[in-house]
Amino acid sequence: MKLFSTKHLTVATAIAAALLAGCTTQQTDDRPPEDIVKTRSTEHWQALMNLDFDKAYTYLAPSVKTVLSADGFKRRFSINPRQKGSPWKKTEVRSVTCADKETCQAKVFVEAQPYIPQFKGMSTTTVTDEQWVYQDGQWWLYMK
């Protein structure tokens, strides 16, 4: 007695394959690249302001991570262990411009309060340019 016909096995195999393919397919974000980069840059800076360097590191381009370790990334900021809290007090992504489908530049306003005893309580502001690249289906921060 035959429990399953060849036709039923073929249909079941096709359905299983389609379901598995759906599980591995990366969902795409339909927003314009400028909006995605603005969101990701804001999230990256929020992680830095929270001194969550591990999370901030996750926004770096895979190509950057091949030459910059998470510890190396953290050391770039030279946070004084005696300093209480984050030196970054306010950040705002002011604009994002995409030159093409694979590169965008974000201009980020940053207000910081550096740990320099003679300048205690004073803050400084700057606008920094960030380069974002599209790799492996995602927008990443490219650092030199």
N, C-alpha and C positions, 0 to 999 in steps of 0.2 A: 504494500500500500504506500502510495506517494503522498507525503504530507504537504509539500509545496511544489508548485509547478515552476518550471524555468522562468516563465513570464513573471510570476510573483516574486521570485528571487531577484530578477533584474530590476523590477520596480522598487523593491525594498532597498536594494543596493544603491540605486540612484537617489532615493530619498535620504538615505543615511549620508551619502557623499555630499549632498546639497546642505544638509544640516551641519555637517562638520566644516564645510567651507564657510558657512555663515558664521561659525564660531571664531574662525581665524581671520576673517576679513576685518581690516581696521576701518572703523567708522570715519567718514570724512566730515569735516566741518565746512558747512556751506557759506560761512561768513566771508566777507572780503579779507584778503591777507592783512590789510592794515588793521582791521579789528582784532584779528587773531594775534598779531604781533603786539598790539597795545595791551591786550589781556595778559599775554605771557610775560611781557616786560614788567607789567604791574605786579604780577605774581612773583616774579624773580626778585624785584626790589622789596616786596613785602617780606619775603623769606630773609633777605639780607637785614632788613630792619629788625626782624625777630632774632637775628644772629643764628638762623638756621642754615648754616653753610652747606649742609648735606642736601637740603631741599633746593637751595639756590644753584648748587652744582648740577642738579638734574636738568636745568634749562640750557646747559651748554651743549653746543654742537658735538655730535659723536666724533667728528674729526679733531676737535679741540681736546676731548677727553683722552685721545690716544697719546697726547703729549703733556697733558696737565692732569695730575691726580687730584682726588678730592682734598687730600692734605695740602698739596701745592696750591690749590685754589684758595683754601682757607688762609694759608700763610701770606697770600698776596695782600690781605687786608690789614695785617699787623695790628690787630685789636689789642690794646693794652689791657692786661688782666686786671689792673687796678681800676679801670674805667667801669663804672656801673651803667649798664644798659648800652644800647646801640648808639654809635656816633651819628647815624642817619636819623634825622627827625621828621623829614617830610620828603616824599618823592611824588612826581607827577609826570606821566608820559604826556608831553605837550603835543607831539605830532609824530606821525609815521608816514614815510614816503617809500613806495616800492618802485624800484627802477625797472624791475622785470618780475617774472613769476618765481624767481629763486632768491632774490635779495631785497631786503628792506632796511631802511635806516630809521631808528627811533631817536627822537630828541627827548631826553629826560631831565627835568628840573630836579635838582637834589639840594636839600638843605641839610647841613651836617654841623655837628658840634664836636670839633676835634678835642682830643684829650691833651691839652697843652696847659699846664697849670697857670702860666701867666696870662692866658686868654680865657680863663674859666668863665663860663656863662655866655661867651660870645659864639656866634654861629657864622658859617660861611655858606654861600650858595654858588651853584654852578649849573650849567647845562651840559650834559654829557651826550655824546653821540654813540649809539649802539648799532652794531651791524648784526642783522638777523639773516639767517640763510635757511632755505627750505631743503631738507635732506630727509630721506627715508619717510616721506609722508607727514612731516611735522616741521614747524618753525622753531629754530634753535638760535641761541645767542652765540655769535662768533667772537671769541676773544683772542687777541694776539698775545 
